[in-house]
Amino acid sequence: MSQQRNGQAAGVSDGAVFPDLPEATVARLPEYLRALHNLAETGFDTVSSEGLAAAAGVNSAKLRKDLSHLGSYGTRGVGYDVALLIAQIEHVLGLTQRRAVALVGVGNLGHALAGYAGFSSRGFRIAALFDADPGRIGERINGLVVHDIARLPEVVAAEAISIAVIATPAHAAQSVADRLVAAGVTSILNFAPCVLSVPDGVDVRKVDLAIELQILSFHEHRKSALTTLPSPTGDGSMKIRPTLDGEALAT
C-alpha cells in the first residue's frame, strides 16, 4: 500500500481522521521515531520492518501492527519510506510544532533538565523556569531566568504553555500540580517520587528513577539466585543452595 498521498505521508493531511491508538502503541511510537531519525541521519531512505524493529528494540510483528494503526503498511520488497514515516509519526504525536514546556523546580535535577539540549531536537522547548526558593529566583539557566512560582499563571498564559515538568521535592509536588492545573496546564511530567491527584482531562506521566533502579535490583537478585540453585554433587546427593526467597533448599 502506498504511503504517499498528494505529497504527504498517509494519514497526515489536515482533514485526516485522528487515529484511535492503543496506549501501548502510543508508548512505542517515540522509540520508532528515535530509530527513524537515527536511520535518516546515517543516510537510509528506506527501512524494512525487521530493520526498524531491531533498531527500536521490538519484534517486527508488533511494529507492523502498530504502524498499521496509522495506515502505514510499507511497500513489498522495499519497506518503509523513512522520511514519510517520520512525518506521519510526528504528526500523530503532535510534534509538527515545537511545544512550549514549563519546568518547576530548578534544584540539581531541574537544573540538569533545563540545560538538556535534546528537547529541541525532539519537538519541545523549555519556555519557562519556576522555583519557590528566593535564592533561585532570578538565576539564569541556559538563557532563561528562573521566575517566582507566584508568576506561573501569567507566564503560562503568555507562553501558551500546556505541558509542564515537575522536578520538586515530593512534599511540594501536589501543590505545584494544583497551581499548574489552575493556570491551564493539561499535561504534566512528574519527576517527584509521589502520586499526583489531578482532575479529569489532565494527563500525568511519572518518572521515578528509584523505582526503575529497584526493578533492576530485582532482576539482579533473580539472576544471582538462578546461579545458586541446587546442583548435583559427586555422590548423587544435592548441595544446599540459597533460593530466591533466602531459604535453604536441600535434597
C-alpha positions as CSV (number, residue, x, y, z in Angstrom):
1,M,0.0,0.0,0.0
2,S,1.4,3.4,-0.9
3,Q,2.5,5.7,1.9
4,Q,2.1,8.9,-0.1
5,R,-1.0,10.9,-0.8
6,N,-0.5,14.1,-2.7
7,G,3.0,14.5,-1.4
8,Q,2.1,13.8,2.2
9,A,2.5,10.7,4.4
10,A,-0.6,8.6,4.6
11,G,-2.9,10.0,7.2
12,V,-1.0,13.3,7.6
13,S,-3.4,15.5,5.7
14,D,-5.2,18.2,7.6
15,G,-8.5,16.5,7.0
16,A,-7.4,13.1,8.2
17,V,-9.3,11.4,11.0
18,F,-7.1,11.2,14.1
19,P,-6.3,7.6,14.8
20,D,-7.6,6.0,18.0
21,L,-4.4,4.3,19.1
22,P,-3.9,1.8,21.9
23,E,-1.9,3.2,24.8
24,A,0.8,0.6,24.2
25,T,1.2,1.7,20.6
26,V,1.5,5.3,21.6
27,A,4.2,4.4,24.1
28,R,6.2,2.7,21.4
29,L,5.9,5.5,18.7
30,P,8.6,7.7,20.2
31,E,11.0,4.7,20.0
32,Y,10.2,4.2,16.4
33,L,10.7,7.9,15.8
34,R,14.1,7.9,17.5
35,A,15.2,4.9,15.4
36,L,13.9,6.5,12.2
37,H,15.8,9.8,12.9
38,N,19.0,7.8,13.5
39,L,18.4,5.9,10.2
40,A,17.8,9.2,8.3
41,E,21.0,10.7,9.8
42,T,23.0,7.8,8.6
43,G,21.7,8.0,5.1
44,F,18.9,5.5,4.9
45,D,16.0,6.4,2.7
46,T,14.0,3.1,3.3
47,V,14.0,0.5,6.0
48,S,12.4,-2.9,6.3
49,S,10.0,-3.7,9.2
50,E,12.7,-6.1,10.5
51,G,15.4,-3.5,10.4
52,L,13.2,-0.8,12.1
53,A,12.0,-3.3,14.7
54,A,15.6,-4.2,15.6
55,A,16.6,-0.5,15.8
56,A,13.6,0.2,18.1
57,G,14.0,-2.9,20.2
58,V,10.7,-4.6,19.5
59,N,9.6,-7.6,17.4
60,S,8.7,-6.9,13.8
61,A,5.2,-8.3,14.0
62,K,4.4,-5.8,16.8
63,L,5.9,-3.0,14.8
64,R,3.8,-3.8,11.7
65,K,0.7,-3.9,13.8
66,D,1.5,-0.6,15.5
67,L,2.2,1.1,12.2
68,S,-1.0,-0.4,10.6
69,H,-3.0,1.7,13.1
70,L,-1.5,4.7,11.4
71,G,-2.4,3.4,7.9
72,S,1.2,2.6,7.1
73,Y,1.9,-0.8,5.6
74,G,5.1,-0.2,3.8
75,T,5.9,-1.4,0.2
76,R,6.5,-5.0,-0.5
77,G,10.2,-5.6,-1.3
78,V,11.1,-2.0,-0.4
79,G,9.9,-1.5,3.2
80,Y,9.0,1.9,4.7
81,D,10.0,5.3,3.4
82,V,11.9,6.8,6.3
83,A,11.1,10.4,5.7
84,L,7.4,9.8,5.2
85,L,7.1,7.6,8.3
86,I,8.9,10.3,10.3
87,A,6.4,12.8,9.1
88,Q,3.5,10.6,9.9
89,I,4.6,9.7,13.4
90,E,5.5,13.3,14.2
91,H,2.0,14.3,13.0
92,V,0.3,11.8,15.2
93,L,2.4,12.7,18.2
94,G,1.7,16.4,17.7
95,L,5.4,17.3,17.1
96,T,4.9,19.3,13.9
97,Q,5.2,22.4,16.1
98,R,7.7,22.9,18.9
99,R,5.7,22.7,22.1
100,A,6.4,25.1,24.9
101,V,7.2,23.4,28.3
102,A,7.3,24.9,31.8
103,L,9.8,23.4,34.3
104,V,9.0,23.8,38.0
105,G,11.9,23.2,40.5
106,V,15.5,24.0,39.5
107,G,17.4,22.0,42.0
108,N,20.0,19.6,40.9
109,L,17.6,17.6,38.7
110,G,15.7,20.6,37.4
111,H,18.9,22.4,36.6
112,A,20.1,19.4,34.5
113,L,16.8,19.2,32.7
114,A,16.8,22.9,32.0
115,G,20.2,22.6,30.3
116,Y,19.4,19.5,28.3
117,A,19.8,20.2,24.6
118,G,18.0,17.1,23.4
119,F,14.5,18.5,24.0
120,S,14.7,20.9,21.0
121,S,15.5,18.1,18.5
122,R,12.5,16.1,19.8
123,G,9.9,18.9,19.3
124,F,10.0,20.7,22.6
125,R,11.4,23.9,24.1
126,I,11.8,24.8,27.7
127,A,9.9,28.1,27.7
128,A,9.8,29.0,31.4
129,L,11.5,28.0,34.7
130,F,10.0,28.4,38.1
131,D,11.0,27.9,41.7
132,A,9.8,28.9,45.2
133,D,13.3,29.3,46.7
134,P,14.2,33.1,46.8
135,G,17.8,32.1,46.3
136,R,17.0,30.5,43.0
137,I,14.7,33.3,41.6
138,G,16.5,35.4,39.1
139,E,19.1,32.8,38.4
140,R,19.8,32.4,34.6
141,I,19.9,28.8,33.2
142,N,20.5,28.1,29.6
143,G,19.4,31.6,28.7
144,L,16.2,31.5,30.8
145,V,15.5,33.4,34.0
146,V,14.0,31.5,36.9
147,H,10.7,33.0,37.8
148,D,8.9,33.1,41.2
149,I,6.3,30.3,41.3
150,A,3.8,33.1,42.0
151,R,4.2,34.3,38.4
152,L,3.2,31.0,37.0
153,P,-0.3,31.9,35.7
154,E,0.8,35.0,33.8
155,V,3.9,33.3,32.3
156,V,2.0,30.1,31.3
157,A,-0.6,32.3,29.5
158,A,2.0,34.5,27.8
159,E,4.0,31.5,26.5
160,A,0.9,29.4,25.7
161,I,2.2,26.5,27.8
162,S,0.1,23.4,28.1
163,I,2.8,20.9,29.2
164,A,4.9,21.2,32.4
165,V,7.6,19.2,34.2
166,I,7.7,18.9,38.0
167,A,11.1,18.4,39.4
168,T,10.4,19.5,43.0
169,P,10.7,17.5,46.3
170,A,7.8,15.2,46.9
171,H,6.2,17.3,49.6
172,A,5.8,20.3,47.2
173,A,4.7,18.4,44.1
174,Q,0.9,18.3,44.7
175,S,0.8,22.0,45.4
176,V,2.7,22.7,42.3
177,A,0.4,20.4,40.3
178,D,-2.6,22.3,41.6
179,R,-1.1,25.6,40.6
180,L,-0.3,24.2,37.1
181,V,-3.8,22.9,36.6
182,A,-5.3,26.2,37.8
183,A,-3.1,28.0,35.3
184,G,-4.4,25.9,32.4
185,V,-1.7,23.2,32.1
186,T,-3.2,20.0,30.9
187,S,-0.2,17.6,30.7
188,I,2.4,17.0,33.5
189,L,5.6,15.0,33.6
190,N,6.3,14.3,37.2
191,F,9.8,13.5,38.5
192,A,8.8,13.9,42.1
193,P,8.5,10.5,44.0
194,C,4.8,10.7,44.7
195,V,1.4,10.2,43.1
196,L,-0.4,13.3,42.0
197,S,-4.1,13.9,42.2
198,V,-5.4,15.8,39.1
199,P,-8.8,16.4,37.6
200,D,-10.2,14.5,34.6
201,G,-8.7,15.9,31.4
202,V,-5.2,16.3,32.8
203,D,-2.6,13.7,31.9
204,V,0.2,12.8,34.2
205,R,3.3,10.7,33.3
206,K,5.5,9.7,36.2
207,V,9.3,9.2,36.1
208,D,10.7,7.7,39.3
209,L,14.4,6.8,38.9
210,A,14.5,5.0,42.3
211,I,11.6,2.7,41.2
212,E,13.4,1.9,38.0
213,L,16.6,1.0,39.9
214,Q,14.5,-1.1,42.3
215,I,13.2,-3.1,39.4
216,L,16.7,-3.6,38.1
217,S,17.7,-4.7,41.5
218,F,15.0,-7.4,41.4
219,H,16.4,-8.7,38.1
220,E,19.9,-8.7,39.6
221,H,18.6,-10.6,42.6
222,R,16.8,-13.1,40.4
223,K,19.9,-13.7,38.2
224,S,22.0,-14.2,41.3
225,A,19.5,-16.7,42.8
226,L,19.3,-18.7,39.5
227,T,23.1,-19.2,39.6
228,T,22.9,-20.7,43.1
229,L,20.1,-23.3,42.5
230,P,20.7,-26.8,43.8
231,S,23.2,-28.8,41.7
232,P,24.2,-32.4,41.8
233,T,27.2,-33.4,43.9
234,G,29.6,-36.2,43.1
235,D,27.8,-38.8,45.3
236,G,24.4,-38.2,43.7
237,S,23.0,-36.0,46.5
238,M,22.2,-32.3,46.2
239,K,24.1,-29.4,47.7
240,I,22.3,-27.0,49.9
241,R,21.9,-23.7,48.0
242,P,20.1,-20.5,48.7
243,T,16.9,-19.9,46.8
244,L,15.2,-16.7,45.7
245,D,13.4,-16.2,49.0
246,G,16.6,-16.7,51.0
247,E,15.6,-20.1,52.5
248,A,17.8,-23.1,52.0
249,L,16.8,-25.9,49.6
250,A,18.3,-29.4,50.0
251,T,17.6,-32.8,48.7
